[in-house]
């Protein structure tokens, strides 16, 4: 979530690509919590792993 310069309104929302949790400006700057994978932002490594596992299951089911 990115607040305006004066802090009165929100310019944009940053959400986890997997679970939809809002990633606040403070945690977005904290690279230990925010994970980027394939150009998408995730709130944790657990969400990255979940997405990779889901993609593997879908690929296996499609075969």
PyMOL commands that place a pseudoatom at each C-alpha (Angstrom):
pseudoatom trace, name=CA, resn=UNK, resi=1, chain=A, elem=C, hetatm=0, pos=[0.000, 0.000, 0.000]
pseudoatom trace, name=CA, resn=UNK, resi=2, chain=A, elem=C, hetatm=0, pos=[1.500, 3.314, -0.994]
pseudoatom trace, name=CA, resn=UNK, resi=3, chain=A, elem=C, hetatm=0, pos=[0.326, 6.410, 0.837]
pseudoatom trace, name=CA, resn=UNK, resi=4, chain=A, elem=C, hetatm=0, pos=[0.379, 9.860, -0.739]
pseudoatom trace, name=CA, resn=UNK, resi=5, chain=A, elem=C, hetatm=0, pos=[3.127, 12.282, 0.197]
pseudoatom trace, name=CA, resn=UNK, resi=6, chain=A, elem=C, hetatm=0, pos=[0.867, 14.024, 2.712]
pseudoatom trace, name=CA, resn=UNK, resi=7, chain=A, elem=C, hetatm=0, pos=[-0.413, 10.675, 4.044]
pseudoatom trace, name=CA, resn=UNK, resi=8, chain=A, elem=C, hetatm=0, pos=[-4.079, 11.563, 3.648]
pseudoatom trace, name=CA, resn=UNK, resi=9, chain=A, elem=C, hetatm=0, pos=[-4.982, 9.048, 0.967]
pseudoatom trace, name=CA, resn=UNK, resi=10, chain=A, elem=C, hetatm=0, pos=[-3.707, 5.857, -0.638]
pseudoatom trace, name=CA, resn=UNK, resi=11, chain=A, elem=C, hetatm=0, pos=[-2.136, 6.158, -4.091]
pseudoatom trace, name=CA, resn=UNK, resi=12, chain=A, elem=C, hetatm=0, pos=[-1.959, 2.433, -4.804]
pseudoatom trace, name=CA, resn=UNK, resi=13, chain=A, elem=C, hetatm=0, pos=[-2.513, -0.919, -3.170]
pseudoatom trace, name=CA, resn=UNK, resi=14, chain=A, elem=C, hetatm=0, pos=[0.117, -3.643, -3.230]
pseudoatom trace, name=CA, resn=UNK, resi=15, chain=A, elem=C, hetatm=0, pos=[-1.333, -7.079, -2.614]
pseudoatom trace, name=CA, resn=UNK, resi=16, chain=A, elem=C, hetatm=0, pos=[0.165, -10.544, -2.410]
pseudoatom trace, name=CA, resn=UNK, resi=17, chain=A, elem=C, hetatm=0, pos=[-0.383, -12.296, -5.748]
pseudoatom trace, name=CA, resn=UNK, resi=18, chain=A, elem=C, hetatm=0, pos=[-1.357, -15.511, -3.948]
pseudoatom trace, name=CA, resn=UNK, resi=19, chain=A, elem=C, hetatm=0, pos=[-3.392, -14.693, -0.849]
pseudoatom trace, name=CA, resn=UNK, resi=20, chain=A, elem=C, hetatm=0, pos=[-4.321, -11.043, -1.424]
pseudoatom trace, name=CA, resn=UNK, resi=21, chain=A, elem=C, hetatm=0, pos=[-2.903, -9.715, 1.843]
pseudoatom trace, name=CA, resn=UNK, resi=22, chain=A, elem=C, hetatm=0, pos=[-2.114, -6.007, 1.647]
pseudoatom trace, name=CA, resn=UNK, resi=23, chain=A, elem=C, hetatm=0, pos=[1.612, -5.286, 1.727]
pseudoatom trace, name=CA, resn=UNK, resi=24, chain=A, elem=C, hetatm=0, pos=[2.107, -2.023, 3.535]
pseudoatom trace, name=CA, resn=UNK, resi=25, chain=A, elem=C, hetatm=0, pos=[4.776, 0.504, 2.641]
pseudoatom trace, name=CA, resn=UNK, resi=26, chain=A, elem=C, hetatm=0, pos=[6.933, -0.379, 5.657]
pseudoatom trace, name=CA, resn=UNK, resi=27, chain=A, elem=C, hetatm=0, pos=[6.886, -4.099, 4.906]
pseudoatom trace, name=CA, resn=UNK, resi=28, chain=A, elem=C, hetatm=0, pos=[7.309, -3.489, 1.158]
pseudoatom trace, name=CA, resn=UNK, resi=29, chain=A, elem=C, hetatm=0, pos=[10.670, -1.877, 1.914]
pseudoatom trace, name=CA, resn=UNK, resi=30, chain=A, elem=C, hetatm=0, pos=[11.626, -4.817, 4.139]
pseudoatom trace, name=CA, resn=UNK, resi=31, chain=A, elem=C, hetatm=0, pos=[13.101, -7.257, 1.621]
pseudoatom trace, name=CA, resn=UNK, resi=32, chain=A, elem=C, hetatm=0, pos=[13.204, -10.011, 4.239]
pseudoatom trace, name=CA, resn=UNK, resi=33, chain=A, elem=C, hetatm=0, pos=[9.383, -10.229, 4.220]
pseudoatom trace, name=CA, resn=UNK, resi=34, chain=A, elem=C, hetatm=0, pos=[8.465, -9.275, 0.661]
pseudoatom trace, name=CA, resn=UNK, resi=35, chain=A, elem=C, hetatm=0, pos=[9.224, -11.868, -2.013]
pseudoatom trace, name=CA, resn=UNK, resi=36, chain=A, elem=C, hetatm=0, pos=[9.276, -11.271, -5.770]
pseudoatom trace, name=CA, resn=UNK, resi=37, chain=A, elem=C, hetatm=0, pos=[8.910, -14.252, -8.078]
pseudoatom trace, name=CA, resn=UNK, resi=38, chain=A, elem=C, hetatm=0, pos=[8.258, -14.131, -11.852]
pseudoatom trace, name=CA, resn=UNK, resi=39, chain=A, elem=C, hetatm=0, pos=[7.457, -10.423, -11.609]
pseudoatom trace, name=CA, resn=UNK, resi=40, chain=A, elem=C, hetatm=0, pos=[4.744, -10.908, -8.963]
pseudoatom trace, name=CA, resn=UNK, resi=41, chain=A, elem=C, hetatm=0, pos=[4.962, -9.736, -5.356]
pseudoatom trace, name=CA, resn=UNK, resi=42, chain=A, elem=C, hetatm=0, pos=[4.222, -12.161, -2.527]
pseudoatom trace, name=CA, resn=UNK, resi=43, chain=A, elem=C, hetatm=0, pos=[3.915, -11.525, 1.200]
pseudoatom trace, name=CA, resn=UNK, resi=44, chain=A, elem=C, hetatm=0, pos=[6.083, -14.486, 2.226]
pseudoatom trace, name=CA, resn=UNK, resi=45, chain=A, elem=C, hetatm=0, pos=[8.100, -17.424, 0.970]
pseudoatom trace, name=CA, resn=UNK, resi=46, chain=A, elem=C, hetatm=0, pos=[5.185, -19.645, 1.977]
pseudoatom trace, name=CA, resn=UNK, resi=47, chain=A, elem=C, hetatm=0, pos=[2.974, -17.961, -0.635]
pseudoatom trace, name=CA, resn=UNK, resi=48, chain=A, elem=C, hetatm=0, pos=[5.673, -18.397, -3.303]
pseudoatom trace, name=CA, resn=UNK, resi=49, chain=A, elem=C, hetatm=0, pos=[5.938, -22.105, -2.432]
pseudoatom trace, name=CA, resn=UNK, resi=50, chain=A, elem=C, hetatm=0, pos=[2.139, -22.439, -2.457]
pseudoatom trace, name=CA, resn=UNK, resi=51, chain=A, elem=C, hetatm=0, pos=[1.951, -20.916, -5.944]
pseudoatom trace, name=CA, resn=UNK, resi=52, chain=A, elem=C, hetatm=0, pos=[4.707, -23.169, -7.286]
pseudoatom trace, name=CA, resn=UNK, resi=53, chain=A, elem=C, hetatm=0, pos=[3.033, -26.251, -5.812]
pseudoatom trace, name=CA, resn=UNK, resi=54, chain=A, elem=C, hetatm=0, pos=[-0.344, -25.213, -7.254]
pseudoatom trace, name=CA, resn=UNK, resi=55, chain=A, elem=C, hetatm=0, pos=[1.183, -24.696, -10.701]
pseudoatom trace, name=CA, resn=UNK, resi=56, chain=A, elem=C, hetatm=0, pos=[2.815, -28.137, -10.508]
pseudoatom trace, name=CA, resn=UNK, resi=57, chain=A, elem=C, hetatm=0, pos=[-0.503, -29.765, -9.535]
pseudoatom trace, name=CA, resn=UNK, resi=58, chain=A, elem=C, hetatm=0, pos=[-2.319, -28.025, -12.395]
pseudoatom trace, name=CA, resn=UNK, resi=59, chain=A, elem=C, hetatm=0, pos=[0.340, -29.045, -14.896]
pseudoatom trace, name=CA, resn=UNK, resi=60, chain=A, elem=C, hetatm=0, pos=[0.145, -32.649, -13.671]
pseudoatom trace, name=CA, resn=UNK, resi=61, chain=A, elem=C, hetatm=0, pos=[-3.676, -32.646, -13.927]
pseudoatom trace, name=CA, resn=UNK, resi=62, chain=A, elem=C, hetatm=0, pos=[-3.584, -31.227, -17.456]
pseudoatom trace, name=CA, resn=UNK, resi=63, chain=A, elem=C, hetatm=0, pos=[-1.474, -34.138, -18.722]
for i in range(1, 63): cmd.bond("trace and resi %d" % i, "trace and resi %d" % (i + 1))
show_as sticks, trace
zoom trace
